[in-house]
């Protein structure tokens, strides 16, 4: 597995290895105006041994928030707070991208300020519930985005990407999976529009294509990654033939020269192989290993060419020195699921290292 521990050139950025810390919501943005804290800086700096860190989902606008205590990148105080995080990671020798996440219809009015209401491609409520400060609540019917709203939303992402670069991030990742706003435009059951933004695959991919193009124009395509999760049913997404949609999407995105494509894999490994062939640039894979955590065996996917880099989630959460542990063959700390969301340093910055 030597390739996994070799340096990698990511669009001119030298990564120490091919091991990625996957974006993971931690709901600890307790600073002013939904901003990260000193504990956040410590958390990410502890994991700077990753070749690449991708942060937890960070909303590009107030209406993009779907969970309690998640951070934003749409205000000056948030930019200043994130600067303490990126400075800490860079001092530790790491590379860090900010994941920009608009949750769309996955949210609740009680989580939003100033009477805002969740928005989506169509006024179709997802099945299920969302966790709020008052406990679980049913999803509501979202407000359908108008043409003007769509343009404003793309502008929000552009502004947040610029804020990320001002905060010292090495780049941004657009979250286009897990049933959130970008994924909602891609999925026929969430996008029931009959205008130029919905219907056939070529129109459903329009939003992510125009969004990625606008953000790339603003901060440089070499600084913009995209995460997708084709065929993954999270948050009430139904995609019967994901290759039709995602093959078309990758074809339109390829000329942009984005930093990378980050695939959260569903149950179909053949789909992963097909999309890998469609993408000539850097390909990051978060492999499907459920119900087990992604573990050391996943590094074989680098050796056989399935992916250029492998993303680890919960195992990285519990093992701040994960690359060292992978190189040594373990042992590994066990993640404490009761501390995943919210709380203090416990289950956040107190996991021990091998040293």
Wavefront OBJ file of the C-alpha trace (Angstrom):
o trace
v 0.000 0.000 0.000
v 2.954 2.317 -0.563
v 1.067 4.543 -3.009
v -1.361 5.625 -0.301
v 1.478 7.198 1.663
v 3.193 8.875 -1.283
v 2.797 12.633 -1.833
v 0.184 13.712 -4.362
v -0.073 16.839 -6.515
v -3.603 18.250 -6.299
v -3.638 21.032 -8.862
v -0.350 22.443 -7.619
v -1.015 21.729 -3.961
v 1.312 19.132 -2.460
v -0.570 16.605 -0.363
v 1.550 14.594 2.083
v -0.384 11.414 1.248
v -3.516 10.175 -0.488
v -5.621 9.872 2.659
v -8.534 12.296 2.957
v -10.456 13.339 6.045
v -14.057 13.175 4.892
v -16.487 16.013 5.700
v -18.398 15.190 8.892
v -21.065 17.281 10.600
v -20.155 17.851 14.259
v -22.683 20.596 15.269
v -20.290 22.520 17.472
v -20.347 25.983 15.856
v -20.865 27.747 19.161
v -19.012 30.931 18.213
v -20.767 34.238 17.425
v -23.162 33.980 14.483
v -22.698 30.237 13.880
v -18.911 30.380 13.705
v -16.243 27.831 14.673
v -14.410 28.078 17.982
v -10.887 27.510 19.276
v -11.910 23.896 19.893
v -12.702 23.583 16.177
v -9.217 24.792 15.321
v -7.713 22.222 17.678
v -9.868 19.445 16.209
v -8.790 20.047 12.635
v -5.142 20.762 13.492
v -4.962 17.403 15.267
v -5.892 15.770 11.946
v -3.517 17.775 9.734
v -1.603 14.584 8.936
v -4.301 13.870 6.342
v -3.246 14.541 2.783
v -6.424 16.613 2.537
v -8.988 17.729 5.109
v -12.504 18.576 3.921
v -14.434 20.407 6.615
v -17.897 19.734 7.898
v -20.692 21.160 5.769
v -20.653 24.961 5.991
v -23.700 26.901 4.870
v -23.205 29.590 2.205
v -26.227 31.564 3.405
v -28.549 31.678 6.434
v -31.316 29.827 4.569
v -28.870 27.040 3.714
v -28.731 25.784 7.319
v -30.437 22.480 8.013
v -29.146 21.363 11.408
v -28.439 22.953 14.800
v -25.068 24.595 15.430
v -23.541 24.116 11.993
v -21.107 26.803 10.812
v -21.486 29.335 8.033
v -19.230 31.251 5.654
v -21.463 34.204 4.897
v -20.391 36.841 7.458
v -17.226 38.690 8.410
v -17.183 37.137 11.900
v -17.411 33.645 10.395
v -14.518 34.400 8.041
v -12.402 35.622 10.955
v -13.221 32.540 13.009
v -12.396 30.156 10.161
v -9.059 31.947 9.722
v -8.004 30.641 13.150
v -8.835 27.111 11.936
v -6.932 27.321 8.657
v -3.937 28.960 10.363
v -3.806 26.095 12.873
v -4.008 23.449 10.137
v -1.347 25.139 8.029
v 1.003 25.478 10.994
v 0.640 21.719 11.415
v 1.486 21.169 7.730
v -2.004 20.333 6.477
v -4.150 21.202 3.459
v -7.809 22.072 4.090
v -10.847 22.684 1.880
v -14.138 24.146 3.113
v -17.201 22.150 2.161
v -20.036 24.461 1.095
v -23.369 22.840 1.915
v -26.851 24.231 1.290
v -29.330 21.741 2.726
v -32.297 22.930 0.651
v -35.492 21.147 1.727
v -33.640 19.236 4.469
v -34.249 21.603 7.361
v -36.906 23.339 9.379
v -38.085 26.947 9.863
v -37.176 26.771 13.572
v -33.501 26.481 12.565
v -33.595 29.599 10.377
v -33.452 33.288 11.336
v -35.746 36.157 10.382
v -38.729 34.072 9.333
v -36.855 32.260 6.576
v -38.262 29.020 5.182
v -36.456 26.043 3.592
v -36.160 26.225 -0.194
v -35.826 23.584 -2.917
v -36.164 23.045 -6.677
v -39.809 22.071 -6.148
v -42.386 22.501 -3.401
v -42.194 18.824 -2.439
v -41.607 17.811 1.171
v -39.249 14.902 1.849
v -40.408 12.033 3.993
v -38.962 11.885 7.486
v -37.864 14.192 10.260
v -35.028 16.568 11.032
v -33.402 17.162 14.408
v -33.966 20.680 15.763
v -33.311 22.464 19.047
v -36.779 21.282 20.105
v -36.096 17.679 19.076
v -37.151 15.763 15.935
v -39.735 17.506 13.745
v -41.373 16.554 10.461
v -39.924 18.076 7.326
v -42.014 20.917 5.932
v -42.967 21.661 2.350
v -40.191 23.889 1.016
v -40.580 27.075 -0.983
v -39.910 26.476 -4.681
v -36.990 28.539 -5.930
v -37.827 31.083 -8.623
v -35.420 31.976 -11.423
v -34.366 34.991 -9.366
v -33.918 32.808 -6.278
v -31.718 30.387 -8.229
v -29.480 33.212 -9.427
v -29.277 34.552 -5.875
v -28.400 31.099 -4.530
v -25.568 30.701 -7.021
v -24.384 34.158 -5.967
v -24.450 33.048 -2.325
v -22.176 30.109 -3.139
v -19.804 32.389 -5.052
v -19.631 34.822 -2.139
v -19.060 31.977 0.326
v -16.266 30.554 -1.849
v -14.587 33.943 -1.903
v -15.020 34.132 1.863
v -13.406 30.710 2.188
v -10.345 31.808 0.270
v -10.191 35.003 2.347
v -10.299 32.811 5.456
v -7.210 30.954 4.268
v -8.727 27.754 2.916
v -6.821 25.986 0.149
v -10.040 25.440 -1.771
v -13.737 24.619 -1.503
v -15.836 21.519 -2.047
v -19.403 21.887 -3.317
v -21.612 19.296 -1.625
v -23.705 17.803 -4.386
v -24.824 14.667 -2.581
v -26.688 13.208 0.412
v -30.041 14.641 -0.635
v -29.116 18.307 -0.145
v -29.880 21.201 -2.501
v -27.581 20.338 -5.416
v -28.622 16.685 -5.195
v -32.255 17.770 -5.077
v -31.848 19.424 -8.486
v -30.319 16.205 -9.855
v -32.951 13.802 -8.490
v -36.252 13.452 -10.411
v -38.323 12.830 -7.279
v -37.133 16.092 -5.679
v -36.947 18.157 -8.863
v -40.360 18.190 -10.523
v -39.856 21.412 -12.456
v -41.009 21.722 -16.052
v -38.851 24.737 -16.938
v -35.179 24.898 -17.955
v -34.043 23.587 -14.560
v -35.920 20.272 -14.465
v -37.289 17.363 -16.458
v -34.761 15.502 -18.594
v -31.238 14.881 -17.261
v -29.698 17.672 -19.341
v -31.923 20.213 -17.580
v -31.582 18.665 -14.104
v -27.787 18.977 -14.275
v -28.014 22.662 -15.182
v -27.899 23.939 -11.593
v -24.712 22.106 -10.521
v -23.032 22.920 -13.846
v -23.802 26.637 -13.652
v -22.956 26.702 -9.943
v -19.593 24.979 -10.406
v -18.791 27.241 -13.350
v -19.588 30.393 -11.388
v -17.559 29.330 -8.353
v -14.653 28.238 -10.565
v -14.688 31.619 -12.308
v -14.602 33.345 -8.922
v -11.841 31.441 -7.113
v -10.150 29.315 -9.779
v -11.239 25.887 -10.984
v -8.108 24.345 -9.454
v -9.535 25.353 -6.057
v -13.012 23.824 -6.498
v -14.012 20.215 -5.854
v -17.435 18.588 -6.133
v -18.896 15.820 -4.015
v -21.653 13.589 -5.404
v -23.490 10.508 -4.151
v -25.247 8.934 -7.157
v -27.850 6.360 -6.242
v -27.534 7.031 -2.507
v -31.072 7.405 -1.084
v -30.225 9.632 1.892
v -32.847 12.248 2.752
v -35.560 10.688 0.577
v -33.721 10.748 -2.760
v -34.785 8.349 -5.517
v -32.568 7.899 -8.606
v -33.598 4.933 -10.751
v -30.873 5.284 -13.408
v -28.147 7.461 -11.892
v -25.640 6.874 -14.700
v -27.816 8.758 -17.185
v -27.743 11.823 -14.953
v -24.194 11.638 -13.649
v -22.614 10.626 -16.944
v -24.132 13.765 -18.449
v -23.053 15.841 -15.438
v -19.425 14.717 -15.609
v -19.349 15.323 -19.341
v -20.387 18.942 -18.814
v -18.035 19.481 -15.856
v -14.929 17.920 -17.407
v -13.900 21.015 -19.434
v -13.877 23.177 -16.285
v -10.733 21.533 -14.887
v -12.023 21.260 -11.330
v -9.716 20.310 -8.456
v -11.366 16.914 -7.977
v -14.490 14.788 -8.014
v -15.371 13.261 -4.626
v -17.687 10.256 -4.914
v -19.637 8.993 -1.921
v -20.304 5.494 -3.138
v -23.649 3.732 -3.093
v -24.201 -0.016 -3.357
v -23.202 -0.178 -7.056
v -19.407 -0.535 -7.477
v -19.907 -0.890 -11.245
v -21.320 2.654 -11.296
v -18.162 3.816 -9.523
v -16.002 2.205 -12.212
v -18.063 3.786 -14.987
v -17.883 7.276 -13.481
v -14.168 6.859 -12.763
v -13.638 6.281 -16.505
v -15.622 9.414 -17.292
v -13.468 11.612 -15.034
v -9.910 12.337 -16.156
v -9.053 14.496 -13.131
v -8.412 13.626 -9.503
v -10.938 11.096 -8.227
v -11.574 10.836 -4.474
v -13.613 7.857 -3.302
v -15.521 7.486 -0.063
v -16.167 3.745 -0.524
v -19.316 1.918 0.504
v -18.379 -0.324 3.436
v -21.624 -0.275 5.467
v -22.189 -1.572 8.106
v -18.445 -1.493 8.764
v -16.379 1.688 8.956
v -14.114 2.466 6.029
v -10.881 0.789 7.130
v -7.354 -0.024 5.962
v -8.543 -2.433 3.253
v -9.901 0.575 1.356
v -6.343 1.644 0.538
v -6.250 -1.245 -1.944
v -8.549 0.894 -4.112
v -5.660 3.302 -4.647
v -3.290 0.500 -5.577
v -5.665 -0.949 -8.184
v -6.467 2.445 -9.711
v -10.105 2.655 -8.644
v -9.372 6.012 -6.974
v -6.550 8.504 -6.588
v -7.370 9.265 -2.959
v -9.530 7.552 -0.328
v -11.739 9.440 2.151
v -12.191 8.148 5.694
v -15.027 9.335 7.928
v -15.705 8.033 11.428
v -12.334 6.295 11.654
v -10.651 9.691 11.164
v -12.996 11.254 13.695
v -11.737 8.830 16.351
v -8.109 8.623 15.230
v -6.544 12.067 14.776
v -3.299 10.419 13.605
v -5.053 8.049 11.208
v -2.367 8.064 8.465
v 0.235 6.983 11.038
v -2.050 4.239 12.310
v -2.803 3.020 8.799
v 0.914 2.887 8.050
v 1.548 0.977 11.287
v -1.377 -1.411 10.789
v -3.275 -0.019 13.795
v -4.464 -0.172 16.498
v -7.505 2.070 16.070
v -9.652 3.974 18.547
v -13.377 3.157 18.404
v -15.653 6.126 17.589
v -18.097 7.123 20.326
v -21.350 7.707 18.441
v -22.988 9.435 21.412
v -20.613 12.389 20.944
v -20.843 12.745 17.156
v -23.186 15.766 17.201
v -22.892 18.654 19.637
v -21.229 18.686 23.017
v -17.799 19.758 24.229
v -14.272 18.381 23.818
v -15.347 14.869 24.742
v -15.447 12.703 21.641
v -14.055 15.673 19.703
v -10.487 16.585 20.672
v -9.747 13.990 23.366
v -9.114 10.877 21.242
v -5.546 9.694 21.947
v -2.771 9.400 19.387
v -0.292 6.544 19.166
v 2.409 8.736 20.690
l 1 2 3 4 5 6 7 8 9 10 11 12 13 14 15 16 17 18 19 20 21 22 23 24 25 26 27 28 29 30 31 32 33 34 35 36 37 38 39 40 41 42 43 44 45 46 47 48 49 50 51 52 53 54 55 56 57 58 59 60 61 62 63 64 65 66 67 68 69 70 71 72 73 74 75 76 77 78 79 80 81 82 83 84 85 86 87 88 89 90 91 92 93 94 95 96 97 98 99 100 101 102 103 104 105 106 107 108 109 110 111 112 113 114 115 116 117 118 119 120 121 122 123 124 125 126 127 128 129 130 131 132 133 134 135 136 137 138 139 140 141 142 143 144 145 146 147 148 149 150 151 152 153 154 155 156 157 158 159 160 161 162 163 164 165 166 167 168 169 170 171 172 173 174 175 176 177 178 179 180 181 182 183 184 185 186 187 188 189 190 191 192 193 194 195 196 197 198 199 200 201 202 203 204 205 206 207 208 209 210 211 212 213 214 215 216 217 218 219 220 221 222 223 224 225 226 227 228 229 230 231 232 233 234 235 236 237 238 239 240 241 242 243 244 245 246 247 248 249 250 251 252 253 254 255 256 257 258 259 260 261 262 263 264 265 266 267 268 269 270 271 272 273 274 275 276 277 278 279 280 281 282 283 284 285 286 287 288 289 290 291 292 293 294 295 296 297 298 299 300 301 302 303 304 305 306 307 308 309 310 311 312 313 314 315 316 317 318 319 320 321 322 323 324 325 326 327 328 329 330 331 332 333 334 335 336 337 338 339 340 341 342 343 344 345 346 347 348 349 350 351 352 353 354 355
